[in-house]
Each structure stands twice: as C-alpha cells, then as structure tokens.
Amino acid sequence: MSIAVRVLNGGKHVESVFEDDDELSLFRFVADAPEASVRWGISEFRDTLFNYKQALQLLREMDEFPEGQLTPVLRKLRESAEWVYKRSGYLLFLGD
C-alpha cells in the first residue's frame, strides 16, 4: 500500500509526481489523520483531488506537525502544497 502524488497546474497538466517512501510515511500521515483534519479526506485506496484552498489547509496542518516527524516525502508534500496554493493548482493523491 502506498500513495503517489501528482502536482497539477491550473489547467490540470502534471507539473511533478512523487511517490511514498519505503517506510510509507505519506500513507501513515493520511491513515493516522484525525477526522477533523483536511488530510482525513484523502483516501488511501482511491484518487483524491485537492484544490488550492484545501492545499492551504494542508499547509496549516503540516506546520503544526512535529518537525522531527517530517520525512523527506512529507517535506516534498508540504513544498508541493505551497506551490499549488500559490498558483491555484491541484494536488492529486493516487491511492493504492
């Protein structure tokens, strides 16, 4: 089980793609999300599309996440969410 992410521009063209790491840190970040968080809406098993407003909320949640628990793939997700927010793009999560 893993999750991949596509970063899409406003026209929904792929800007970048990355996948979960061997430790499944992105999968766990999503699976362990509290119900009140925006990341709780990401399906580990289906595709989920976030717009720039949801990306902003994801950024806010990630800013509260302990720095020591941010793996390289989670840092990439944060960087991608910031890119999406600033450019009115999309994050497409591809569930396993």
C-alpha positions in Angstrom: 0.0 0.0 0.0 1.2 3.4 -0.9 0.1 6.8 -2.1 1.5 8.8 -5.0 1.0 12.5 -5.6 0.7 14.4 -8.8 1.1 18.2 -8.7 -1.2 19.8 -11.3 -1.2 23.4 -12.6 -4.5 25.3 -13.0 -5.1 23.6 -16.4 -4.6 20.2 -14.7 -1.4 19.5 -16.5 1.2 17.5 -14.5 4.0 19.6 -13.1 5.6 16.9 -10.9 5.0 13.5 -9.5 6.3 11.8 -6.4 5.6 8.6 -4.5 5.6 7.4 -0.9 8.8 6.2 0.6 9.7 2.7 1.7 8.5 3.5 5.2 5.1 4.5 3.9 5.3 7.8 5.8 2.8 9.5 3.5 0.3 6.6 3.8 0.7 6.8 7.6 0.4 10.6 7.6 -3.0 10.1 5.9 -4.2 7.0 7.7 -3.5 8.5 11.2 -5.2 11.8 10.4 -7.9 13.0 12.9 -11.4 13.2 11.4 -11.4 17.0 11.7 -8.3 17.4 9.5 -8.3 18.0 5.8 -5.9 15.1 5.3 -8.6 12.8 6.7 -10.4 13.3 3.4 -7.5 11.7 1.4 -8.4 8.2 0.5 -5.6 5.7 0.9 -7.3 3.4 -1.7 -8.8 5.8 -4.3 -7.9 9.0 -6.0 -8.5 12.3 -4.2 -8.2 15.8 -5.7 -7.3 18.8 -3.6 -7.7 22.4 -4.9 -5.6 25.3 -3.7 -7.9 26.1 -0.7 -7.5 22.5 0.6 -3.8 22.8 -0.1 -3.7 25.8 2.2 -5.4 23.9 5.0 -3.0 21.1 4.5 -0.1 23.5 4.8 -1.6 24.8 8.1 -1.9 21.2 9.4 1.7 20.4 8.3 3.0 23.5 10.1 1.6 22.0 13.3 3.2 18.6 12.7 6.3 17.9 14.7 9.4 18.9 12.7 11.2 15.7 13.7 8.5 13.6 12.1 8.6 15.3 8.7 10.3 12.8 6.4 11.7 13.9 3.0 8.5 12.7 1.3 6.3 14.8 3.8 8.6 17.8 3.2 8.0 17.3 -0.6 4.3 17.2 0.1 4.5 20.5 2.0 6.5 22.1 -0.7 4.0 20.8 -3.3 1.1 22.1 -1.3 2.7 25.5 -1.1 3.3 25.5 -4.9 -0.4 24.5 -5.5 -1.7 27.2 -3.2 0.4 30.0 -4.7 -0.5 29.0 -8.3 -4.2 27.9 -7.9 -3.3 24.4 -8.9 -4.2 20.9 -7.6 -2.8 18.0 -5.6 -4.0 14.7 -6.9 -3.4 11.8 -4.5 -3.4 8.4 -6.1 -4.4 5.8 -3.6 -3.2 2.2 -3.9 
